């Protein structure tokens, strides 16, 4: 009798401890974000006031107005949007074709190519900084959008090909064969049948690619030299002056820079999780 009663008690205690642990983890992860948002509505002086306050009495949108009314800072956002969208589109097109080829065809050097693609994921990007800088300068692409797009695609394509190959592997070959029996080509089977039902995988690759391109800092700093070509991460770093830091504007730009990725992930969350799960089942 006592053992029967103790089981629900133990289960309730375990559940309560789990909820407390999750709450503590959420607070630990979310507090810096809340502080960033709060600081974006303060003046530089108030940010360092003691005792620190999360909620300010002098709530103001002046910092956001200052950022959005500055053509140079707005250009940072436009550059990030342009580069990230181009990288995402190009990566998806190449990734879908390459993933379909690796999934459906046997060709020479397939295994070595697959190993090279996988090994790229293990290479730290910083080790490629100097070689890529030299290559971009030699190709006369320094301080151009093309340099950023091509460089980012080196790191996003490997993930895209691996994910799309794994996703196409989960789709039965009978779908391709049915199209070909009706007189269609493999290209028709890909775009009219496989691509529509592969939307979760494609969206997950697109969201991941956009996030990588949007948040990248090191290559964006190294491969550009003028402010009209800088992206948001570099623009935030430029607010760190020699004698003073514009902390409130840095926080405002960080908030504005986080919104596209956050909204993109929230909007496509269902597809993103489904694509990540399906693409890792088989490969």
N, C-alpha and C positions, 0 to 999 in steps of 0.2 A: 504493500500500500504506500509506504513512504517513498520507495523507489519510483513508483508511478507518479507521485506528486512532484518529486524532485526534478524529473525530466523537463516539464514545462518551465520550471523556475530556471534551470540551467540554460534552456533555450532562450528564455527572455533576457537573462543576463548577457548571454553571448551576443544576442541581437543588439542590445543596448550598447555594449562595448564596441561592436562593429560600427554602429551609427556614430558614436563619439569619435572613433578613429577616422571615419570618413569626413565628419564635420571638421576635425582638426586639420586634416589634409586639405580640405577645400579652403579653409581659412588661411592656411600657410601659402597655398598657391594663389589665392585670389586677393590677399591683402596688398601685395605690391601693385596689382592692377588698379585697385581702388585708390591707392595713394597716388598713382600716376594720374588718374582722372581728377582726383581732388586737387593736385598740384597745378593742373592745367588751368584751373579757375582762380589761382592765387597770383599775387605779385611775387617777385623774387624775394623780397624782404619777408613776406609772410610765410614762405616755404620754410625758412630757417628760424621761424619764431619758436620760442620756448615758453611753455611746453607745446609740443607739436599738436596740431588739431587736424583731424581728418575732414571735418566739415567747417568751412570757412564762413564768417559773417559777411565778408565783403565779396560775395559771389559775383563774378564778372566774366563776360565773354570777350573782354578786350584782347586777351591773348590770341583767341581763335580769329578774331577780326584782323589782328596784326599779321597773322600767318597767311590768311586767305586773301588779304589785300596786297600782299607783297608778291609782285610778278615773279621774282626769282624763286621764292619758295613754292609758288604754284607750279612753276616749271619743273621742280623736283618731282611733284606728284604726276604731272603729265608724262615725264620721262619714264617713271616707274610703270605707269599704266601701259604705255606704248611697248616698252621692252617686255614686260611680263606677258601681255596678250600675244605679241609676236612669238615669243618663246613657246607659249602654251600651244598655239595653233600649229606651229612647225613641228613641235615635239609630238603632238597627237597624230598628225598626218604620217610622219615617218614611223612613229611607234606602231600605228595600226597596220601599215603595210609590212613592216619588218616582223611584227608579232605574228601576223597571218602566215608569212613565209616560213618562219621557224616552226610554226605549229603544224602546217599542212604539207610542207614539201621537204624532201631530202635532197640536198645539193652538196657539192664539194666544199670542203672546209667548214661545214656547218658546226661541228663540234668545237674546232679551234675558235671560230668566231663567237660561239656561245660562251666559251671560257673567257675570251677577251672582254666581252660585254659584262660578264659577271665580275671579273677582276677590276674593272673600272670603278665599281662600287666600293672597292676596298682601298682605293688610292686616296690619301688625304689631299683635298684640293690645294692646300697651301704649297705642297711640293711641286705643283705645276704652275705656280704663279710666274716665276721667272721665264720658263720656256714659252708660256703663252704670251707674256709681254713681248718677248723678242720676236715671236712669230707674228703677232698683231702689228708691231712696228714695221717688220719686214714687208708685210702685205699692205702697208699704208692704210691700215684700218683704225689706227689709234684715234681715240676720242670720237668714235662713231657708234651709232646704234648697232650696226652690223657686228662690231667687235663684241659687244655685250651679248647679243643674241646668239652668235655662234659659240661663244665661250660657255654660256649657260647651258646650251643644248648638249654639250659634251657630258655634263653631269646629269641632266634630266633624261636624256635619251636611253641610257642604260637601264634606268628604273622603268621607263615606259615600255621598252621592248620586253623586259623580263615579265612585267605585269600583264601586258597584252598577250604574250605567248602563253602564260599560265591560264589566262582567261579563255583564250580560244581553244586551249586543250580541254576545257570542261564542256565545250559544245560538240555535239555529235557530228561526225563527218557526213552522216546521212543528209544533213541540211544542205551541204555543198553538192552532194550527189543528186539530190532532188532537183536543184536548179539546173545542173548540167544535163540531166535527162530531158528537161524541158527546153533545152537548146541554149541555155545561158552559159556565160563564161565564169571563170573563177572570180573575176573582178565584179561581175554582177552578183554572184553569191556573197561576196564580201560586203558590198555596199547596200544591197537591198535586203539581205537576210541577216548576216552576222553582226553588222554594225548596229542595227536597231536593237537587237536583243543583247548586245554587249554594252549598252549605254551605262550601266553601273560601273563597269571597269574603265570605260573611257572617261567618265566623269571623275572617278577617283584619281586617275592619272593626271587629268587636267587640273584638278584642285591642287594636287601635290606639286605639280610643275609650276603653277602660278605662285604658290607659297615660296618655293625655292627662289624663283626669279625676283619676287617682290622683296624678300628679306635679305638677299645677298649683298654683302658689303665690301669684301676684300677686293674682288675683281672689279667691281664698280668704281672703287677708289683708285685702283692701279691703272685701269684702262681708259680713264677719262681725266681731263685736265682742266676743263672750263666748267663753270657753274651751269651753263645752259645744257650740259650733257649729264649732269649729276642726277642720281636717283635719291629717293627719300632717305634711306639709311645714311648715305654720305651727307645729305643735306642736314640731317640731325647732328652729325658729328661736326659739321662746320659751325654750329652754334657754340661750340666750345672755343672761345677766344683765348688770346694769350693772357689777358688780364681779368676776364670775367666770363662767366657762363650764363647764357640765357636759359635758366632751368625751366621757367614756366613755358617758354616757347618750345623747348625741347619736349616737354611733356605733352603739349598740345599737338605737335607734329607726330609724336609717338601714338597718341590716341587716334588721330586722323589716319596715320599709316597703318594702324591695326584694324581699322574698320573694314576695308575691302576684303581682307583675308577672313576675318570673323564672319562677315555677312555671307561670303562665298561658301564657307564651311557649313554654316547653319542652314543655308538654302539647299545645299546639295548633300547634307549629312547622310540622308538615307541611302543615296546612291554611293556615296564615298565608302561607307562601312560595308555595304553589300559587295562593292567592287573589290575592296581590299580582301574580304573573306573569300570570295569566289576565286580571285586570282592567285591565292596562295594554296588552294586545294590540290592543284595538280600542275606540274611544270617540268 
